[in-house]
């Protein structure tokens, strides 16, 4: 299954470490993982969201990291996942 990782970025100094840990765990489980932190930070917020939603659209599921609900972008991704009937997984 292709899984898109979603979570807070702008307000979390350790976001890259959290996304990488989730990527490693999901990969070990045999999934193909889409980690949005590989996109260089050269685009505007709006451009990043367009890229992220396109990546999410190509996945089967979204994996929401703890605290995702405090992120505007993760909330947009969550709503998009619901609208497109993606499987929704939560970090435990």
C-alpha positions in Angstrom: 0.0 0.0 0.0 1.2 3.5 -0.8 1.0 5.6 2.4 1.3 9.4 2.7 2.7 10.8 6.0 1.0 13.9 7.3 1.7 16.0 10.4 2.7 19.4 11.7 5.7 21.0 10.2 5.8 24.8 10.7 5.5 24.8 14.5 7.6 21.6 15.1 11.4 22.0 15.2 11.7 18.1 15.1 9.3 17.4 12.3 12.0 15.9 10.0 13.0 13.3 12.6 9.3 12.4 13.2 8.5 12.0 9.5 11.7 9.9 9.0 10.9 7.6 11.9 7.3 7.0 10.6 8.7 6.4 7.1 11.1 3.8 8.5 8.4 2.0 10.5 5.9 1.9 7.6 8.6 0.8 5.2 9.6 -2.1 7.5 5.9 -3.1 7.4 6.2 -3.5 3.6 4.5 -0.2 2.5 5.6 2.3 -0.1 5.9 5.6 1.8 5.5 9.1 0.6 7.4 11.5 2.9 6.6 15.1 2.1 9.7 16.4 3.8 11.8 15.4 0.7 10.4 18.4 -1.2 12.9 21.3 -1.0 11.6 24.3 1.0 11.9 26.6 -2.0 8.2 26.9 -2.7 5.5 29.1 -1.1 3.1 27.5 1.3 0.4 27.4 -1.4 2.7 25.7 -3.8 3.8 23.2 -1.2 0.1 22.3 -0.5 -0.5 21.8 -4.2 2.4 19.4 -4.4 1.4 17.6 -1.2 -2.2 17.1 -2.3 -1.1 15.7 -5.6 1.2 13.3 -3.8 -1.7 12.3 -1.4 -4.0 11.8 -4.4 -1.6 9.1 -5.7 -1.6 7.2 -2.4 -4.0 4.6 -0.9 -3.8 5.9 2.7 -2.8 8.8 4.9 -0.8 8.3 8.1 -1.4 11.1 10.6 1.4 11.8 13.1 0.5 12.7 16.7 -0.5 16.3 16.9 -1.6 16.5 13.3 -4.9 18.2 14.3 -2.8 21.3 15.3 -1.5 21.8 11.8 -3.5 23.7 9.2 -1.9 21.8 6.3 -2.4 18.4 7.9 -6.1 19.3 8.4 -6.4 20.1 4.7 -4.8 16.8 3.9 -7.1 14.9 6.3 -10.2 16.5 4.7 -8.9 15.7 1.2 -8.2 12.1 2.3 -11.8 11.8 3.5 -13.2 13.3 0.4 -11.2 10.9 -1.8 -12.0 7.9 0.4 -8.4 7.2 1.5 -7.7 4.8 4.3 -6.9 6.9 7.4 -4.2 5.6 9.8 -3.1 7.3 13.0 0.2 7.2 14.8 -0.4 5.3 18.1 
